[in-house]
Amino acid sequence: MLKEVTNSIYFDYYGEYLFTIEAVIEKIVERIREIDQRRAESGKRRLCDNIRYRIKSPESMKAKLEKRGLATDVQSAVQNVCDAAGVRIICPYMDDVYTMAGEIAACSDIEICEVKDYIKKPKDNGYRSYHMIVETSVLYKGETVYVKAEIQIRTMVMNSWASCEHQMKYKKDKTNRESTALLKRCADEMLNIDYSMMKIRDMMNNAEDTCKKAEFAL
């Protein structure tokens, strides 16, 4: 059980809907682990370095609804917001992000509702990540309920930048142009690290393949 489900503040806001949010997170996480397990069993490299998940706090949910000029009750949240349930997948390499996204899209019981590719089209401050709004069914009290969730997929490098940006509370300082420029520059430099890591990986894989072929020839 997620810690939010046992938190009275979350239950006071979400009510019994809280349990369907937990169920959809558990289902998505299970599918992600199944994807990596199948890859491992077939001799392929795992795509997921880490999985994180959360239920959006009532405070954050109300702030999001207020920003949109909407009512802040749970009915409004359920109808208008798709990321009450959030799952974040951290991948070793940038091409793993797209491979994982394809694997999730191939799941027969998960429907992709919307995709935002902030890797190809980063935000103004340099934020990069691959976002998917998905919908899937869960059982609650013997009934089938359809619940939406947000899946974020990013590399370890992208996640490091995003964590630092969040810690600096940049969202409260959007008027600082110098901060924006510096964050953007750091994000671009870290993108080069992602590309370099993929290149090093490919070089090492090619060298290993060459050695195996040489050994086989002997």
C-alpha positions in Angstrom: 0.0 0.0 0.0 1.3 3.5 -0.9 2.0 5.7 2.1 -0.4 8.3 0.7 -3.3 5.9 1.0 -2.8 5.7 4.7 -2.5 9.5 5.0 -5.7 11.0 6.4 -5.1 14.3 4.5 -5.2 12.4 1.2 -8.3 10.4 2.1 -10.1 13.5 3.3 -9.7 15.0 -0.1 -9.8 12.0 -2.5 -12.1 9.8 -0.5 -12.6 6.3 -1.9 -11.2 7.4 -5.3 -7.8 7.3 -3.5 -7.9 3.5 -3.7 -8.5 3.5 -7.5 -5.5 5.9 -7.9 -3.3 3.5 -5.9 -4.6 0.5 -8.0 -3.7 2.2 -11.3 -0.2 3.0 -10.0 0.3 -0.6 -8.9 -0.9 -1.9 -12.3 1.4 0.4 -14.3 4.4 -0.4 -12.2 3.7 -4.1 -12.6 3.6 -3.8 -16.4 6.9 -1.9 -16.4 8.6 -4.6 -14.3 7.1 -7.3 -16.6 8.6 -5.5 -19.6 12.0 -5.5 -18.1 11.7 -9.1 -17.0 10.7 -10.3 -20.5 13.8 -8.5 -21.9 16.1 -10.0 -19.3 14.7 -13.5 -20.0 15.4 -13.0 -23.8 18.9 -11.9 -23.1 18.3 -8.2 -23.7 19.4 -5.3 -21.5 16.9 -4.0 -19.0 15.5 -0.5 -19.8 14.6 0.7 -16.3 17.1 1.8 -13.8 14.5 3.0 -11.3 10.8 3.5 -10.9 9.2 6.2 -8.7 5.6 6.9 -8.2 3.3 9.2 -6.2 -0.3 10.3 -5.7 -0.6 14.1 -6.3 -1.0 15.9 -3.0 -4.3 17.6 -2.3 -2.5 20.9 -2.0 -0.9 20.5 -5.5 -4.1 19.3 -7.0 -6.1 22.3 -5.7 -3.4 24.7 -6.9 -3.5 23.1 -10.4 -7.3 23.4 -10.5 -7.2 27.0 -9.2 -4.7 27.9 -11.9 -7.1 26.6 -14.5 -10.0 28.5 -13.0 -11.8 25.3 -12.0 -13.5 24.1 -8.9 -11.1 22.5 -6.4 -13.3 19.6 -5.2 -12.4 15.9 -5.9 -15.1 15.6 -8.6 -13.5 18.4 -10.5 -10.1 16.8 -10.0 -11.2 13.5 -11.4 -12.9 15.0 -14.4 -10.2 17.6 -15.4 -6.8 16.4 -14.2 -5.0 13.3 -15.6 -2.0 13.1 -13.3 -3.5 12.4 -9.8 -1.6 9.1 -10.3 2.0 9.6 -11.4 4.7 7.1 -12.4 8.3 8.1 -13.3 10.6 5.7 -15.1 14.4 6.4 -15.0 16.3 4.9 -17.9 20.1 4.6 -18.4 20.2 5.9 -21.9 18.2 8.3 -24.1 17.2 5.7 -26.7 15.9 3.5 -23.8 13.3 6.2 -23.2 11.7 5.7 -26.6 12.1 1.9 -26.4 10.3 1.9 -23.1 7.5 4.2 -24.4 7.0 1.8 -27.3 6.8 -1.2 -24.9 4.2 0.6 -22.8 2.2 1.5 -25.9 2.2 -2.2 -26.9 0.5 -3.3 -23.7 -2.9 -4.5 -24.6 -4.5 -3.2 -21.4 -3.0 0.3 -21.4 -4.4 3.0 -23.8 -2.2 6.0 -24.7 -4.4 9.1 -24.5 -1.7 11.8 -25.0 2.0 12.2 -25.5 4.3 15.2 -24.9 7.9 14.8 -26.0 9.9 17.3 -24.0 13.1 15.6 -25.2 12.6 16.6 -28.8 10.9 19.8 -27.8 12.2 20.8 -24.4 10.5 23.5 -22.3 11.9 27.0 -22.3 14.0 26.4 -19.2 15.6 23.3 -20.7 13.4 20.6 -19.0 13.5 17.3 -20.9 11.3 14.3 -20.3 8.9 12.1 -22.2 5.3 12.3 -20.9 2.4 10.0 -21.5 -1.2 10.3 -20.3 -2.5 6.7 -20.2 -5.8 5.1 -19.2 -6.3 1.6 -17.9 -9.0 -0.4 -16.1 -8.8 -1.5 -12.4 -11.1 -3.5 -10.3 -12.7 -1.7 -7.3 -15.4 -3.3 -5.2 -16.0 -5.8 -7.9 -16.5 -3.1 -10.6 -14.3 -2.2 -13.5 -13.2 1.4 -13.2 -11.2 3.3 -15.9 -8.5 5.6 -14.4 -6.0 7.9 -16.1 -2.4 8.4 -15.0 0.7 10.2 -16.1 3.9 8.3 -17.0 7.2 10.3 -17.2 10.2 8.6 -18.8 13.6 10.2 -18.7 17.3 9.4 -18.4 19.3 9.5 -15.2 21.0 12.7 -16.5 17.6 14.4 -17.2 16.3 13.4 -13.8 19.4 14.8 -12.1 18.8 18.2 -13.8 15.1 18.1 -13.0 15.8 17.3 -9.3 18.2 20.2 -9.0 15.8 22.5 -10.7 13.0 21.5 -8.3 15.3 21.9 -5.3 16.1 25.5 -6.4 12.4 26.2 -6.4 12.8 27.7 -9.9 9.0 27.7 -10.4 8.8 30.6 -7.9 11.4 32.6 -9.7 10.3 32.7 -13.3 11.0 36.4 -13.7 14.8 35.8 -13.2 16.0 35.7 -16.8 19.6 35.0 -15.8 18.5 31.9 -13.9 16.4 30.8 -16.9 19.4 31.2 -19.2 21.8 29.3 -16.9 19.3 26.4 -16.4 18.8 26.2 -20.2 22.6 26.1 -20.7 23.0 23.4 -18.1 20.3 21.3 -19.7 21.9 21.6 -23.1 25.3 20.6 -21.7 23.7 17.6 -20.0 22.0 16.6 -23.2 25.5 16.2 -24.7 26.4 13.9 -21.8 23.4 11.7 -22.7 24.6 11.5 -26.3 28.1 10.8 -25.2 27.0 8.0 -22.8 25.1 6.3 -25.7 28.2 6.6 -27.9 30.4 5.0 -25.2 27.9 2.2 -24.7 27.8 1.5 -28.5 31.6 1.6 -28.7 31.9 -0.9 -25.9 29.2 -3.2 -27.4 31.0 -3.1 -30.8 34.3 -3.9 -29.2 32.7 -6.8 -27.3 31.1 -8.1 -30.5 34.5 -7.9 -32.3 36.2 -9.9 -29.5 33.5 -12.6 -29.6 33.8 -12.9 -33.4 37.6 -13.2 -33.1 37.2 -15.9 -30.4 34.7 -17.8 -32.6 37.1 -17.7 -35.5 39.8 -19.4 -33.5 
